[in-house]
Amino acid sequence: MDRLNAKARGGREPSTLRIFPYYLFKFCEYAKKDPEQLITERLQDQKSDEMSTRRKHEELLTRWIGKMQEDRISSNTIATSCGAVRSFYAASYVPIIGVYVPSGVAVKIFRLPTPSDLFQMVDMSEPRAKAWICCQKDSGISGGDLISLRLDNKSPIYGTIRSQLLKKDSIPVHVYLERGKGMSRGLGHYDTFFGKDAISALRSFIDLNASPDAKLFNFTEKTAELLLKAVSKQVMGEHITPHILRKFFNTYMKLAKVNESVIEYWMGHSLGKVKSAYFVPPVQEQMKLYMEAYPHIAIPKK
């Protein structure tokens, strides 16, 4: 036990030092051996030519983890328990290696907004938040790519974003983007689209007579996150991030039975040269697919 405390003392909180012996006791209880018996057996096992024998205590710890999971022990407690056991073995110069321990950090699971949720969020949002929500849920592209868009971003077929927005019958707007960020630009272009919700929100929000190189969103991704959090908290009782809006696009496009590779392509994900050649249709055909699926991501009318 003194070995465990000496090993654990380096940089650990006093509370951790107090609970480590408790968890080692629980492990010994599970193994039906005292600490000295564990180490004696471990030292003997390490001399074996059989891998299964040398890793017997790794398997013992793995089974204990499984037992704790079956007993619905929290991931934080499991991580601490295993930390105590591994520290003990390490302090005895026979470390436990290659054992997967569930993370002790809880992962927050966000509820995916519904089209009705987005209707309420948009209804109570200021123009810039409304435009951001509609553009991201309509296209599924990253916040970085959305921030980079300018009025003079040009589709090789349909012209600039500004020229498309100025045409009353231009639905959807074809957005042609270069993949990659910063020094990694040059990874090829991809197509995506803004539907009627994004078009309406952009026409109300931006000055179409501004300089051609003016950005659609003249603020940072952090500002976008704060805007989203504020309005989603009021509507859904929890914070929604730009990533969740992308997930909304991905999920509801799948519900519309759009090919998964096409959805990933619209979101700016790389498919590789071979997959792109076989799964991505011409822009005009993409537009048809998009418009057929759009009712699934459209904000309901009042």
N, C-alpha and C positions, 0 to 999 in steps of 0.2 A: 504493500500500500504506500510505503514511503517513496518507492520508485515512481508510482503514479503521480503523487503530489509534487515530486521534484520535477518531473517532465511537464506536468500541467502548469506549474507555476510561471513558466516563461511567457509573460505577456497576457495571461488569462485573468479574467475578472475574479474577485474573491468569491462571488456567488457560484461561478463555474467550479472552483476548487472544492466548494462544499458539496456540490451535487454529483461530481464525478465518482466518488466512492460509492454512492448510492446506486448509480447505474452499473458500476462494475459488480456490485453485490447481486443485482438483478440478473446480470449475464451469467455469473457463477451459479446462481440458483437455476437458471435455464440449462446450463451445461452439466449441472450436478457435480461440480468440482470446485475446490477452493482455488484462490489465485496461484498458489505455489504449484498445485497439481497441473493447472493449465500451462504454466511456463515449462515445467518439467516435461510434460507431454509434447509441447511444441518443440522443444529442443531435440527431443528424440525423433519426432516426425521429420524434422529438417534433414536428418541423416539418411532418410530413405531414398532409394532410387526411383520410387513410384511417385509420379506427380500428384496423384489423388491423395496419397498419404501426406505429402509435403504441404498440400493445400487443405488439409482437413479442418483447420481452424478458420480458414476463409469461408469454407462451406458452413461451418457452425455459425459464424456471424451472419452469413446470408440467410440461413434458416431463421435465426432470431429476428432479423429484420422482417421477414415474411410473417412471422408470428405476431409481431407488433402491428403490422399493417392489418392483419386479420382481426386483431383486437381493436382496430380503429384508433390507434395511437397517432397523435398528430405528427406531421413531418418534422416539425421543430424538435419535438421530444425524441423522435427516432434519430435525428442527426446528432443531438447532444449525447444520447445513449451510446451511439457508435463512436463518437469522439472520445468518450471515456474509455471504452474498450481498446480502441486503437492506440490511445496514448499509453495505456498500461503495457500493451505488447511492445510498443516502440521503446518505452523506458526499460524494458527487459531485454532489449537488443534482438528481438525476434519479431519485427514489425509485420502487421497484417497488410497485405497489398492486393490490389486488383479487386476490391469489393465495392460494388455500386451502393452508395448511400443516398436515399432520397434527399433532395434539397430541403433545407430548413427554412427557405424563404417562401412565403406564401405567394402564389400567383393569383392576381386578381382577375376574375372572369367578368368581362363586361357583357351586359345584355345587348344583343343586336337590336338596333332600332327598327321599327316597322315603318312602312310608308306613312301610316297615320301619325307616328311619332315625329317623323320628319316634317309632316304638314304643320304640326303644332310648333315645332322649333322654328320653321321658316316664317310662320305667321307672326311670331313675336320677336323676330330677329331684326336688327338694324341691317341696312342694305349690304354692307360688306360681308357680314356673317351669312346673310341669306345667299349671296352670290357664291361664297366659298362652299357652303353646304351643297348647293345645287350642282356646282361644277364638279365637286369631288364625288358625290353620289351618282352623277350622270356618267362619269368617265372612269372612276376607279384609279386614277393616276395618283402618284405620290405628292405629298405636300411640296417637296422640292421642285418637282416638274411643274406643278401648278403655279408656284411663285415665279418660276422662270419665264412663263408665257408673256409675250408682248402682243400688242395690237398688230404688229407687222409679221408675226409668225405666219409663214405661208404654206398653204397646202399646194402641192404641185398640180392639183386638178381644179380646186375650187377657189383659190386665191387666199388672201390674208384673212385672219380672224376678223379684222375690222370690216373688210368688204363683205364677208359672209353675214356678219351681224347687221349690216346696213340693208341687206336684202330681206324683205318681209317673208319671202317663201323659202328662206335658207334654213331648212330643218332636216337633219341635224347639221351642226357646224362640224366640219372635218378638221380635226386638230392633228398636225403632223409634227412630231417631236423627235429630237435626237436623244438617244438613250445614253445614260451615264451622267456622272456629276464631276464638275471641276476638271482635274487632269485626266479623268477617265472618260471624258466625252469622246465621241467618235466610235461608239460601239454599235452604230447603225441607228436607223430611224424606226419609229413605230407609229401606227395610226390609232387614234381614238376619237371619241365624239362627244359633243355637248348636245343634249336633247332640249326639248322645249322649255323645261324648267330652268336649266342653266342659261339658255338664251334670253329668256324673259328677265331673269335676275341680273344678268350682265348688262342688258340694255338699260335697266333702271339704275345701275350702279356706276358704270364707267362713262367717261366722256369720249364718245366716238370721234370727236374732233380734236382730240389731244394729239401730241406728237406721235408719229408712227411707231417709235421705239418705246412708247410708254407701256409700263407693265399693267397687266390686268389687275394684279393685286400689289399695291404699293405698301406692303407691310411684311413682317417676318412670319415664319411658321409658328414661332412662339406666340405671337399675337393671335394667330388663327386658333391655336389650341385653347387660349384663354377665352376667346369669343365662344368657341364650341362648348367649353366646360360650363360657362355661365348659363347658356340657354338650355343645354341638355339637363343640367341639374334641376332647373325649374320644371321641365316637361317630364323627365324620366326618373328624377330623383337620384341620378348618378351621372358621373362625368363621361362624356363621349369624346373620343380623340379622332383626329384625321384618319388614323389607321382603322378605326371602327367603321368609318364611312366607306373606306376601300373594301372592307369585309362585307359591308352591306351590298355594294355593287357586285362583288364576286358571288355572294350567296344567291341574290335574287336573279342574277343572270343565269345561274345554274338552274334555278327553279323554272326559268323560261326555256330551259333545255338548249341553251347555246353551248356549242362545243367548248370544253374546258380550255383547250389550247388557245382558242380565239379569245376567250375572256382574259387569260393570262397575258396574251399579246396586247390587248387593249389597255391593260393596266401597266404596261411598260416592262413586263418581265421578259427576259431573253428566253427564246425557245430553242436556240441553236439553229444553224443554217439548214440542216436537213428537215427538222420539224417545221420550221417557218415555211419552207418551200412546199410542203405537202398539206399543211393545216391552215395556212392563212390565205384566204381568197382575195381577189382584187378589191380595191376600195369600194367600188360601186356595190359589189355583192356584200361586203361587210356592212355597208349602210343599210341594206335591206334586212340583214340579220338583226342589226341594232334596232331598227324601227319596229320590227316585229316583236322584239323582246321588250321594248321600252315601257309598255304599260305595267310591267312588273316592278319597275324602279321609279315610275312617275309618282309625283305627289298627288294624292287624291284631290279632286275638286271639292269646293265647299258645297 
